[in-house]
Structures are given as C-alpha cells and as structure tokens.
Amino acid sequence: MVRAGAVGTHLSTSSLDIFGDLRKMNKRQLYYQVLNFAMIVSSALMIWKGLIVLTGSESPIVVVLSGSMEPAFHRGDLLFLTNFREDPIRAGEIVVFKVEGRDIPIVHRVIKVHEKDNGDIKFLTKGDNNEVDDRGLYKEGQNWLEKKDVVGRARGFLPYVGMVTIIMNDYPKFKYALLAVMGAYVLLKRES
Amino acid sequence: MAAVTAAQGGRSSGGGGGGGAGGGPSCGTGSGRSGLLDKWKIDDKPVKIDKWDGSAVKNSLDDSAKKVLLEKYKYVENFGLIDGRLTICTISCFFAIVALIWDYMHPFPESKPVLALCVISYFVMMGILTIYTSYKEKSIFLVAHRKDPTGMDPDDIWQLSSSLKRFDDKYTLKLTFISGRTKQQREAEFTKSIAKFFDHSGTLVMDAYEPEISRLHDSLATERKIK
C-alpha cells in the first residue's frame, strides 16, 4: 500500500467539485466537450429531419392525446405516420390532420370522401369514440377537409410509450430540469 | 497487500465525489502566472480522483504520463490527430446547423432536397469519424516530437496509448518510438495493477508512477544509442 504525501490534506475533500474534470482540460479538450454535446443534439435533430424526409410528413411521430379513437388508440399511444402524395385517401382510413389556425394535430377516421377527376378531394372525419362528426372542430364555416390539412396517415403504433411526452408537456418544469441535468452531465463529464 | 479491485458495478461519480482538488482558486506557489483562467486550472496539484471510477482512473494515469513526457523530457506535443477529430466533428455539426436554419426559413415540403442532402452528409461524416477514431487514432492519447538538436534530421516521434478494461484493475501503457531518420518503429509497454500507483484515498502517487514511465522511455532511447 502506498502512502500519500501531506500536500493535499488541507483542501476540503468532501465538497462536490462538478467542474473538476473541466479544470484539468486544455483548450482543445474543452472544445471537444462542447462539440460532444453539440453532436448529441445534432444526431437527434438529424434523425428527426431524416424521418421527416423519408415519410414525407412534417411530424412523423405523434402522441394520441385524447380517448376519441378508443378502442383502437388510447391516450398515450405513439403513432408512426407517412404522407406520400400517391396514396389515395379513402373512407375508413385513419388520418392525422391539422385544423387551420390550430397547432394540435387530431387523429380520427375518414368517413366520407368526395373526389374530383383531377385528384382533388374533400373528406369528413369522425373519432370512433365520438357521437358526432368533426364538423364542430373545423374552422368556422368549414365543412370539409382537404389534402393540404393532412399531416399523415397512421401506419403503425406503440402503446403507452407516449405517456412520457404527455407528462413532460403537462409539467414543463420537469422537462426543462431533466434536459438541464442531461446537458450538464454531458458537458461536465470527461469522455474516456 | 490487497489489490484494489475496481469491480464495483455501476458506481459512477458523475464528475463529482472528490474529483479535482476541491473548490477555490489555486494557491499559486510561485508559478508567476496571473489571470482568472490560470487560477482556475489545477495542473500543479496532486491528482485526486474517485478510485472506483474506471474512466477517471484511466484519464488521470494518461494525463500524468503525458505530463512526464512533456515536462521531464521536454518533448513538444503534436495536435494533428486530435485536430483531425475536432475538424470532422465540427463539419458534422455544421451540416446539422445548415439543415436546421434552412428548414426554418423554408418550411418543410420546399426544403426536402436540402434536408436530404444534409442528413446524408451528417451520417456519412459520422461514419468517417468512426473509422478515424477506430483505425487512425486507436487509443493513442499523445503524439510528441523530439526536435533534433542539430536541426538537420526530421523529428523523432513518441506516441503514448493505453487501455484499461471496464471493472478491471490492470492498466496497460504502450510507448511507441518512431525514429525520424530511419522511420523504424519500436514499442515498449507495461501492464500493472492500478493499485500500485494510487493510495487508499485515490491520490495518484507520482513517485511510484514516474519511474515506470521513465523506464519505458529509457528502454526505447538506449536501444537507439546502442545501434
């Protein structure tokens, strides 16, 4: 067993030095810490943008927020969407659409479709678990939806996984705290 | 006599727990430097880390080996390898930023070709980075040059690389010497338990570590003189 010299004993050893790793770094290593953080953020961003390009939908993954599509989808389910222009919209399909002027996409089933020869369509939607169709949700005076309102068509789903997103949106402070802790961990800890 | 078995699964210090030498500015023992940044650095203090944190142990051993080569033998560090990695990462982030800004300025359907280009470029750069770190950099953490005193021959190159397996206590340090003149390569390495270099409180004892480095160095240097 090797004995330590008496040099470091006057310094407090019980205090938490979260900057300890950073203090021992030179300029290049500090820049690499920042780059590391940037690369993690960039990877997440690129995967998201890549999915947008691949599926053609501006929001390829959405979370079901209400129970209006039970028993098919429940609140907290994760949906995977695609939005290829060649796919026709037919009655009976589940689409995710955005009403003009509102941010939140709605996932309901198409119940009526009118189609012109040149491919223009207008359609009506209704949630499986709702009593009435969605005309009450559309804009004032709007009775039909068009292709441009469609965010995408549901192609697959994962149950329950979306609850995390719902919780983080209901408690934004929790979301920011979590992100801050994760960010600090990546920035302050030296990678081996 | 018990060897330190760093086999405590899942115990991570998260950068805290005794890392560094406590808070507060450095005592400045006559180093003659001034400035806030210098006060913040703790280069001259004895290194004290959480002995159960494998990556902190490896980092401190690597840093001390670097210090020995650069300060005792006065070699000059070459940053080429590190700069290569930094450049690749910076270019990747640049593609990501371009994608972000372009998509913000021209919302989705119009930005599709630019987005596709940026995403593909980003992942290509990631692939290049992986190849670079696996094959070119390997586990080398120091490339140092010894300038030829006569100024005529090209520099001799010393490379340090090390490995410490997860939850293992055996640390392997390899020193590679590449002669500037003959371009020949010679290596020497040692594998020792980290218990030989750290005391029970986690302080790195340079008196035990420094002779090992010097021994590796001299074994490669003297061979040259005999030839």
Contacts between the chains, C-beta under 8 A, distances in Angstrom:
chain1	res1	chain2	res2	distance
A	1	B	1	7.3
A	1	B	199	7.1
A	1	B	200	6.5
A	2	B	196	7.4
A	2	B	197	7.6
A	2	B	198	7.5
A	2	B	199	4.9
A	2	B	205	4.9
A	2	B	208	5.6
A	3	B	199	6.2
A	4	B	46	7.7
A	4	B	199	4.4
A	4	B	201	6.1
A	4	B	203	4.6
A	4	B	205	6.5
A	5	B	46	7.0
A	5	B	205	7.8
A	7	B	45	7.8
A	7	B	46	5.4
A	8	B	21	6.2
A	8	B	45	6.7
A	8	B	46	5.1
A	8	B	48	5.9
A	8	B	203	6.3
A	11	B	21	5.4
A	11	B	22	4.1
A	11	B	24	7.9
A	11	B	45	8.0
A	12	B	22	4.7
A	12	B	23	7.4
A	13	B	18	5.8
A	13	B	22	6.7
A	13	B	48	7.3
A	13	B	201	7.5
A	15	B	22	5.6
A	15	B	23	5.6
A	16	B	16	4.4
A	16	B	17	7.0
A	17	B	16	6.7
A	17	B	18	7.7
A	17	B	19	5.6
A	17	B	20	4.1
A	17	B	21	7.7
A	17	B	22	6.1
A	17	B	23	5.9
A	18	B	14	8.0
A	18	B	15	5.3
A	18	B	16	5.4
A	18	B	19	7.9
A	19	B	20	7.0
A	20	B	15	6.4
A	20	B	16	7.5
A	20	B	19	3.4
A	20	B	20	2.5
A	20	B	21	7.7
A	21	B	15	5.2
A	21	B	19	6.1
A	21	B	20	7.2
A	21	B	56	7.9
A	21	B	59	7.9
A	23	B	20	5.7
A	23	B	40	5.9
A	23	B	41	5.8
A	23	B	42	4.9
A	24	B	20	7.1
A	24	B	41	7.6
A	24	B	42	6.4
A	24	B	43	7.2
A	24	B	47	7.9
A	24	B	63	6.6
A	28	B	79	6.5
A	28	B	82	5.6
A	28	B	83	7.6
A	28	B	86	6.7
A	31	B	86	6.4
A	32	B	82	7.9
A	32	B	85	7.7
A	32	B	86	6.3
A	32	B	89	7.6
A	35	B	86	6.6
A	35	B	89	4.6
A	35	B	90	6.7
A	35	B	93	6.8
A	36	B	89	7.9
A	38	B	89	7.8
A	38	B	93	4.8
A	38	B	96	7.9
A	39	B	89	5.9
A	39	B	92	6.5
A	39	B	93	6.4
A	41	B	96	7.8
A	42	B	92	6.5
A	42	B	93	5.3
A	42	B	95	8.0
A	42	B	96	3.6
A	42	B	97	7.9
A	42	B	122	6.8
A	43	B	122	7.9
A	43	B	126	7.6
A	45	B	96	5.6
A	45	B	99	7.3
A	45	B	100	6.4
A	46	B	95	7.9
A	46	B	96	5.8
A	46	B	99	7.0
A	46	B	118	7.5
A	46	B	119	5.2
A	46	B	122	4.6
A	46	B	123	7.1
A	49	B	99	5.6
A	49	B	103	6.8
A	49	B	115	5.3
A	49	B	118	7.3
A	49	B	119	5.5
A	50	B	119	4.3
A	50	B	123	7.9
A	52	B	108	6.5
A	52	B	115	6.9
A	53	B	112	6.0
A	53	B	115	5.2
A	53	B	116	4.9
A	53	B	119	6.3
A	58	B	107	7.8
A	58	B	108	4.6
A	185	B	14	6.5
A	185	B	15	7.6
A	188	B	15	4.9
A	189	B	14	6.5
A	189	B	15	4.4
A	190	B	15	7.6
A	190	B	55	7.4
A	190	B	56	7.9
A	190	B	59	5.9
A	191	B	55	8.0
A	192	B	54	7.9
A	192	B	55	3.8
A	192	B	58	6.0
A	192	B	59	6.3
